[in-house]
Amino acid sequence: MSEDNFDEHDSSDGEDKKAYESILSNPSYFSATMKRMLLKHMVKNLPEAAQKRVKALKNLQLEFLRHECTFFEEVYQLERKYQEKYQSIADKRKAILSGQYEPTAEESEFKSDNEEEDDEDEAMMIQERLKSMKSLQQYDANVKGIPDFWLTIFRNTDLLSDMIQPHDEPLLKQLIDIKITYAEDLSYTLEFHFQPNDYFTDSVLTKKYFLRCKIDNEDPFQFEGPEIYKCEGCNINWKPGKNITVKTIKKKQKHKARGAVRTVSKQVPNDSFFNFFNPPEVPEDESKLDEESQNILATDFEIGHFLRARIIPRAVLFYTGDLVDDDESDDEMEEEEDEEEMSDEEEPEPVSKNAKKIKGPMKGNGNKANPAGGEGNPAECQQQ
């Protein structure tokens, strides 16, 4: 091999080494797990005096978290107080939706500062598109209240629309209100109020969510505020033959000896929105929860939070389209997809808990994946 070739090879090695050192000096190239290992190793290699200062900072962080826990406790009490004030407004909304109350001309006057007339051509195009999709239902001019209010919201909310089956819709049309009640302990209940219907005898179905606000001694710095860790549904008193959470299938069975064939009927679970009221039970030892139940509960907790923090207090805005559960533009969506492709090779974060993390005060910010500013209702804020 010529000397020139050796020089070229050495130059290439030097460039590779520089590139390698550049990667090592830029943690953004690493997965979350690698970053964590790198930083821990870095701290271990600090001078002993500096390591002691880091430990002192961690003790200060624990002190901060204890104050934060108290903060969430006070936020919960404030939320309970104001829910009583909100309830009179919610009751009036229910009366308007059901047709029990007709707003006055003055109450019906509303013009948003940023409300603009739709482009005529665009409006006509959308109108025709909706008709072709059979999404635009025609109602009688003398209709009472606002028909299909909650069903329309559910249909147009990604998180909820996936739960709704065609056989659920006639029953969801009878849903006239969803109410929140807060208990003194760390929990809240969603009440689904229905008109008399052909499916069940209940007028109200309930779903209760339990939260905890405590600092885990084994992993204290993962504390981000209250988290949903358990929920309870209710028994639905279905009328005979009207239970849409099960379906009957028929199977043919052949007798091994005689060869005779008989048909047997069997009830099996059926996909339905109303399975929401029959969630998996959470055992005392949460590690014994199987993976399927964990996934069901993770989605359930997200839905429970989304209903409480976003849908119920701002229902009319979701109905009119002023709010949607995904406000990102197409460009932002494409950018997000590109970012996801870039991070496909990163190692996933280990999930140690099934609980739904809630951060900040009680108001949600509309981010479905990370509803920062969520539950914030820790009544019994335990510090361990």
C-alpha positions as CSV (number, residue, x, y, z in Angstrom):
1,M,0.0,0.0,0.0
2,S,1.4,3.4,-0.9
3,E,2.3,6.2,1.5
4,D,-0.4,8.3,0.0
5,N,-3.0,5.6,0.9
6,F,-1.8,5.4,4.5
7,D,-2.1,9.2,4.8
8,E,-5.6,9.1,3.4
9,H,-6.6,6.3,5.8
10,D,-5.1,8.2,8.8
11,S,-7.1,11.3,7.7
12,S,-10.3,9.3,7.6
13,D,-9.7,7.8,11.0
14,G,-9.1,11.3,12.4
15,E,-12.4,12.5,10.9
16,D,-14.2,9.5,12.4
17,K,-12.7,10.1,15.8
18,K,-13.8,13.8,15.7
19,A,-17.3,12.7,14.7
20,Y,-17.4,10.2,17.5
21,E,-16.2,12.8,20.0
22,S,-18.8,15.2,18.7
23,I,-21.5,12.7,19.3
24,L,-20.3,11.9,22.8
25,S,-20.2,15.7,23.6
26,N,-23.8,16.1,22.4
27,P,-26.2,14.2,24.7
28,S,-29.1,15.0,22.3
29,Y,-27.9,12.0,20.1
30,F,-28.6,9.6,23.0
31,S,-31.8,7.8,24.0
32,A,-33.3,8.8,27.3
33,T,-31.8,5.7,29.0
34,M,-28.4,6.5,27.7
35,K,-28.7,10.1,28.8
36,R,-29.6,9.0,32.3
37,M,-26.6,6.6,32.5
38,L,-24.2,9.3,31.1
39,L,-25.3,11.9,33.6
40,K,-25.2,9.5,36.5
41,H,-21.7,8.5,35.5
42,M,-20.7,12.2,35.1
43,V,-21.9,13.0,38.7
44,K,-20.0,10.0,40.1
45,N,-16.8,11.4,38.6
46,L,-17.2,14.8,40.1
47,P,-14.8,15.7,43.0
48,E,-16.2,14.5,46.4
49,A,-16.9,18.0,47.6
50,A,-19.0,18.7,44.4
51,Q,-20.9,15.4,44.9
52,K,-21.8,16.5,48.4
53,R,-23.2,19.7,47.0
54,V,-25.3,17.8,44.5
55,K,-26.7,15.7,47.4
56,A,-27.6,18.9,49.2
57,L,-29.4,20.1,46.1
58,K,-31.4,16.9,46.0
59,N,-32.5,17.4,49.6
60,L,-33.6,20.9,48.6
61,Q,-35.6,19.3,45.8
62,L,-37.3,17.0,48.2
63,E,-38.3,20.0,50.4
64,F,-39.7,21.7,47.3
65,L,-41.8,18.6,46.4
66,R,-43.2,18.5,50.0
67,H,-44.4,22.1,49.5
68,E,-45.7,21.2,46.1
69,C,-47.7,18.4,47.6
70,T,-49.3,20.9,50.0
71,F,-50.0,23.2,47.1
72,F,-52.0,20.5,45.3
73,E,-54.0,19.8,48.5
74,E,-55.0,23.5,48.6
75,V,-55.8,23.5,44.8
76,Y,-58.2,20.6,45.4
77,Q,-60.1,22.4,48.1
78,L,-60.3,25.4,45.8
79,E,-61.6,23.2,43.0
80,R,-64.3,21.8,45.3
81,K,-65.3,25.3,46.3
82,Y,-65.7,26.6,42.8
83,Q,-67.4,23.5,41.5
84,E,-70.4,24.5,43.6
85,K,-70.4,27.9,41.9
86,Y,-70.1,26.3,38.5
87,Q,-72.9,23.9,39.2
88,S,-75.7,26.5,38.8
89,I,-74.3,27.3,35.4
90,A,-74.1,23.6,34.5
91,D,-77.7,23.1,35.7
92,K,-78.9,25.9,33.4
93,R,-77.0,24.4,30.5
94,K,-78.8,21.1,31.2
95,A,-82.2,22.8,31.2
96,I,-81.4,24.4,27.8
97,L,-80.2,21.2,26.3
98,S,-83.2,19.2,27.4
99,G,-85.7,21.9,26.4
100,Q,-86.9,22.6,29.9
101,Y,-85.7,26.2,29.6
102,E,-85.9,28.5,26.6
103,P,-83.2,31.3,26.6
104,T,-84.5,34.8,26.3
105,A,-83.6,37.0,23.3
106,E,-81.0,38.8,25.4
107,E,-79.4,35.5,26.5
108,S,-79.2,34.4,22.9
109,E,-77.3,37.4,21.8
110,F,-73.7,36.4,21.2
111,K,-71.0,37.6,18.8
112,S,-67.4,36.6,19.3
113,D,-64.8,39.3,18.7
114,N,-63.0,37.0,16.2
115,E,-66.1,35.4,14.7
116,E,-66.0,35.6,10.9
117,E,-68.4,34.7,8.2
118,D,-67.4,31.5,6.4
119,D,-66.4,31.7,2.8
120,E,-69.6,31.0,0.8
121,D,-68.0,28.6,-1.7
122,E,-66.2,26.7,1.1
123,A,-69.4,26.6,3.2
124,M,-71.3,25.1,0.3
125,M,-68.6,22.6,-0.3
126,I,-68.6,21.5,3.3
127,Q,-72.4,21.3,3.3
128,E,-72.4,19.0,0.3
129,R,-69.7,16.9,1.7
130,L,-71.6,16.4,5.0
131,K,-74.7,15.5,3.1
132,S,-72.8,12.9,1.1
133,M,-71.3,11.5,4.3
134,K,-74.8,11.5,5.9
135,S,-73.2,13.4,8.8
136,L,-75.6,16.4,8.6
137,Q,-78.8,15.4,10.3
138,Q,-81.9,17.4,9.6
139,Y,-84.0,18.3,12.6
140,D,-87.6,19.5,12.9
141,A,-87.8,23.3,13.1
142,N,-89.7,22.9,16.4
143,V,-87.2,20.6,18.0
144,K,-86.9,20.9,21.8
145,G,-83.5,21.9,23.3
146,I,-80.4,20.8,21.3
147,P,-80.7,17.2,20.1
148,D,-77.7,14.9,20.1
149,F,-75.6,17.4,21.9
150,W,-73.3,15.0,23.8
151,L,-73.3,12.4,21.1
152,T,-72.1,15.0,18.6
153,I,-69.2,16.0,20.9
154,F,-68.3,12.4,21.5
155,R,-68.3,11.6,17.7
156,N,-66.0,14.5,17.0
157,T,-63.5,13.8,19.8
158,D,-60.8,11.3,18.8
159,L,-60.4,9.9,22.3
160,L,-64.1,9.2,22.7
161,S,-65.2,8.5,19.1
162,D,-63.2,5.3,19.0
163,M,-65.3,3.9,21.9
164,I,-68.7,4.5,20.1
165,Q,-70.3,1.7,18.1
166,P,-73.3,2.1,15.9
167,H,-75.5,0.2,18.4
168,D,-74.4,2.8,21.1
169,E,-75.8,5.8,19.3
170,P,-79.5,5.4,19.9
171,L,-78.8,5.3,23.6
172,L,-76.3,8.1,23.6
173,K,-78.9,10.3,22.0
174,Q,-80.7,10.0,25.4
175,L,-77.7,11.4,27.3
176,I,-78.8,14.8,28.6
177,D,-76.1,15.8,31.0
178,I,-72.6,14.9,32.4
179,K,-72.0,16.2,35.9
180,I,-68.9,16.3,38.1
181,T,-69.0,15.8,41.9
182,Y,-66.0,16.0,44.2
183,A,-65.7,14.1,47.4
184,E,-63.8,15.2,50.5
185,D,-61.2,12.6,49.9
186,L,-59.1,12.5,46.8
187,S,-61.7,11.4,44.3
188,Y,-64.3,12.7,41.8
189,T,-67.3,11.1,40.2
190,L,-68.7,11.6,36.7
191,E,-72.5,11.3,36.5
192,F,-74.1,10.5,33.2
193,H,-77.7,11.5,33.2
194,F,-80.1,9.9,30.7
195,Q,-83.7,10.4,29.7
196,P,-86.1,7.4,30.1
197,N,-85.1,4.9,27.4
198,D,-85.7,1.5,26.0
199,Y,-82.3,0.1,27.2
200,F,-81.9,0.4,30.9
201,T,-84.0,1.5,33.9
202,D,-81.2,3.7,35.4
203,S,-81.5,7.5,35.1
204,V,-77.8,8.1,36.1
205,L,-74.7,6.0,35.4
206,T,-71.6,6.8,37.4
207,K,-67.8,6.5,37.1
208,K,-65.6,7.3,40.1
209,Y,-61.9,8.1,39.8
210,F,-59.5,7.8,42.7
211,L,-56.3,9.9,42.9
212,R,-53.3,9.9,45.1
213,C,-50.7,12.6,45.8
214,K,-47.7,11.2,47.6
215,I,-44.0,11.2,47.2
216,D,-42.6,7.7,46.7
217,N,-39.6,7.0,48.9
218,E,-38.1,4.6,46.4
219,D,-38.4,7.1,43.5
220,P,-39.3,10.5,44.9
221,F,-38.2,12.6,42.0
222,Q,-40.8,11.1,39.7
223,F,-43.5,13.0,41.6
224,E,-45.3,15.4,39.3
225,G,-48.5,15.9,41.2
226,P,-51.8,13.9,41.7
227,E,-52.3,10.8,39.6
228,I,-55.3,8.7,38.9
229,Y,-54.6,5.1,40.1
230,K,-58.0,3.4,40.2
231,C,-61.6,3.8,39.0
232,E,-65.0,2.2,39.8
233,G,-67.9,1.9,37.4
234,C,-71.5,1.0,38.3
235,N,-74.0,-1.8,37.6
236,I,-76.3,-1.1,34.7
237,N,-79.8,-2.5,35.0
238,W,-80.4,-3.5,31.4
239,K,-83.9,-4.2,30.3
240,P,-84.5,-7.8,29.0
241,G,-82.7,-8.4,25.7
242,K,-81.3,-4.8,25.6
243,N,-77.8,-5.3,27.0
244,I,-75.6,-3.9,24.2
245,T,-72.3,-4.8,26.0
246,V,-72.9,-8.5,25.1
247,K,-73.9,-10.3,21.9
248,T,-75.3,-13.8,21.2
249,I,-73.4,-16.0,18.9
250,K,-74.5,-19.4,17.6
251,K,-72.2,-22.4,17.3
252,K,-72.7,-25.8,15.8
253,Q,-71.5,-28.7,17.9
254,K,-71.0,-32.3,16.5
255,H,-71.4,-35.3,18.8
256,K,-68.2,-37.4,18.5
257,A,-69.9,-40.8,18.8
258,R,-73.3,-40.3,17.2
259,G,-72.3,-37.6,14.7
260,A,-75.4,-35.6,15.6
261,V,-75.1,-31.8,15.1
262,R,-76.8,-29.3,17.4
263,T,-76.7,-25.5,17.5
264,V,-76.0,-23.8,20.8
265,S,-76.2,-20.1,21.7
266,K,-73.6,-18.3,23.7
267,Q,-73.2,-14.8,25.0
268,V,-69.9,-13.1,24.5
269,P,-68.6,-9.5,25.3
270,N,-69.5,-6.9,22.7
271,D,-67.6,-3.7,21.9
272,S,-69.6,-0.8,23.3
273,F,-69.1,2.7,24.8
274,F,-71.0,1.3,27.9
275,N,-68.1,-1.0,28.8
276,F,-66.6,2.2,30.1
277,F,-68.8,1.6,33.2
278,N,-67.2,-1.8,33.9
279,P,-63.5,-1.2,34.1
280,P,-60.9,-3.8,35.4
281,E,-60.4,-3.9,39.1
282,V,-57.1,-2.7,40.4
283,P,-55.7,-5.2,43.0
284,E,-53.8,-4.0,46.1
285,D,-50.6,-5.2,44.5
286,E,-50.7,-3.3,41.2
287,S,-47.8,-5.4,39.9
288,K,-50.3,-8.3,39.5
289,L,-52.4,-6.4,37.0
290,D,-52.1,-8.1,33.6
291,E,-50.9,-6.2,30.5
292,E,-54.3,-6.0,28.8
293,S,-55.9,-4.6,32.0
294,Q,-53.1,-2.1,32.3
295,N,-53.7,-0.8,28.8
296,I,-57.4,-0.6,29.3
297,L,-57.0,1.4,32.5
298,A,-54.4,3.7,31.0
299,T,-56.8,4.7,28.3
300,D,-59.7,4.9,30.8
301,F,-57.7,7.2,33.1
302,E,-56.9,9.5,30.2
303,I,-60.6,9.6,29.2
304,G,-61.7,10.3,32.8
305,H,-59.3,13.2,33.0
306,F,-60.2,14.5,29.6
307,L,-64.0,14.5,30.4
308,R,-63.4,16.2,33.7
309,A,-60.9,18.8,32.7
310,R,-61.9,19.6,29.1
311,I,-65.2,18.2,27.8
312,I,-67.6,18.9,30.7
313,P,-66.6,22.5,31.5
314,R,-66.3,23.5,27.8
315,A,-68.9,21.3,26.2
316,V,-70.5,23.9,24.0
317,L,-67.1,24.9,22.5
318,F,-66.5,21.3,21.5
319,Y,-70.0,21.1,20.0
320,T,-69.5,24.3,17.9
321,G,-66.0,23.5,16.8
322,D,-64.4,26.4,18.7
323,L,-62.4,23.7,20.4
324,V,-61.3,20.4,19.1
325,D,-59.2,17.8,20.8
326,D,-56.4,18.3,18.2
327,D,-55.8,21.9,17.2
328,E,-52.5,21.2,15.3
329,S,-52.2,22.3,11.7
330,D,-51.3,19.8,8.9
331,D,-47.8,21.3,8.9
332,E,-47.4,20.7,12.6
333,M,-48.6,17.2,12.2
334,E,-46.1,16.4,9.5
335,E,-43.3,17.8,11.6
336,E,-44.4,15.7,14.5
337,E,-44.4,12.6,12.3
338,D,-40.9,13.4,11.1
339,E,-39.8,13.7,14.7
340,E,-41.4,10.3,15.6
341,E,-39.5,8.7,12.7
342,M,-36.3,10.2,13.9
343,S,-36.8,8.7,17.4
344,D,-38.0,5.3,16.3
345,E,-34.7,3.7,17.4
346,E,-34.7,5.2,20.8
347,E,-35.2,2.9,23.7
348,P,-38.6,3.2,25.3
349,E,-39.0,4.5,28.8
350,P,-39.9,1.8,31.3
351,V,-43.4,2.2,32.6
352,S,-43.4,1.3,36.3
353,K,-46.9,2.5,37.1
354,N,-50.3,2.3,35.3
355,A,-51.4,5.6,37.0
356,K,-52.3,8.6,34.9
357,K,-50.0,11.5,35.8
358,I,-51.6,14.8,36.4
359,K,-49.6,18.0,36.6
360,G,-50.3,21.6,37.7
361,P,-53.6,23.2,38.7
362,M,-56.9,21.9,37.7
363,K,-57.3,23.5,34.3
364,G,-56.3,21.3,31.4
365,N,-54.4,22.7,28.4
366,G,-56.0,20.6,25.8
367,N,-53.0,18.4,25.1
368,K,-54.4,15.0,24.9
369,A,-51.2,13.1,25.2
370,N,-49.9,15.2,28.1
371,P,-52.7,17.1,29.8
372,A,-50.5,19.3,31.9
373,G,-52.5,21.3,34.4
374,G,-54.7,18.3,35.0
375,E,-56.3,16.8,38.0
376,G,-54.5,18.8,40.7
377,N,-57.0,17.6,43.3
378,P,-55.1,16.0,46.2
379,A,-57.1,16.2,49.3
380,E,-55.1,13.7,51.3
381,C,-51.7,14.7,50.2
382,Q,-49.5,12.0,51.9
383,Q,-45.8,12.6,52.2
384,Q,-43.6,9.6,52.8
